[in-house]
Amino acid sequence: MKTAFMNLVSYFMQQHEPEAKCLPSLTQQLEQARQEWLNAQNYYDNVSDADLVDHASYLMQAAEKKYTYLLKRARHEGIRCSPFRQ
């Protein structure tokens, strides 16, 4: 019984190794966060329902916090890039 269990465990360990996932670089994350912030601002500017104004405000503040956090990380790591330079 033990050997059958060990064989089964061995089979799954060999066959199902987790795949490595590539994470986006910090500059890619920063650009994505900037776009999210701009989209949230646009949403806030165009929403008319009173209930959605609160939601839009929350989204805009959250996107801004994420963007400023990533900017601080980039500065700390010495990354210098601008969305305005090509």
N, C-alpha and C positions, 0 to 999 in steps of 0.2 A: 504494500500500500504506500509506504514511504517513497519508494523509488518511482512509482507512477506519478505521485505528486511532484517530486523533484524534477522529473522529466518534463512535466507540464510547465512548471515554473521556469525551467531552463529554456524551454521552447519560446515562451512569451518574452523572456529577457532578451533572447537573441533576435527575435523577429520584430519586436515592437519598440525599438529604441526611439525616444522622442526626437523629432526633427528640430534642428536649430532654426529659429526664426530670426530673420534679419530685421532689426529695428531701424527706423529712419534716423538719419543723422540729426544732430542738434539743430543744424541750420534748416533742415527740412521740417523738423518739428516747429521751429520758430516761424517759418513761413506759413505753415498750416495754421498755427495759432493766430497769426496776424490776419489771415483770411477769415477765420472763424469770428474774430473780433469785428472785422469790417462787415461781415454778413449779419452779425448780431446788431450792429449799429443801424444797418439798413432796415432790418426787421423792425427795430424800435421806431425808426422814423416813419414807417409805413403802416404800423398797426393802428387800428381805430377802436376796437372793442376794449372797454375798460378792464375786463378780466385779463385780456391778453397783454395789456400795457405792463402789468406786474410781471408777467412771464417774460416779456421782452426785456424788461429792466434787469431781471435776474440773469438772463442769458448774457446780456451785454456785460454786466459786472463780472460774471464768472469767466467770460472770454478774456476780459481785460486782465484779470488776476493771473490767468494762465499765461498770457502773453508777457506780462511784466516779470513773472517768475522765470520764464525761459530766457528773457533778455538778461536778467541778472546772472543766470547760469552761463550764458554765452560770454558775457563780459568777464566773469570769473575765470573762464577757460581761455580767455584771450581771443575769442572769435570775433572778428570784425567783418560784418557784411551789411549791406543795405539793400532793401527791396527796390530802391530808386536807381541804383547803378546797374548797368548791363554789361 
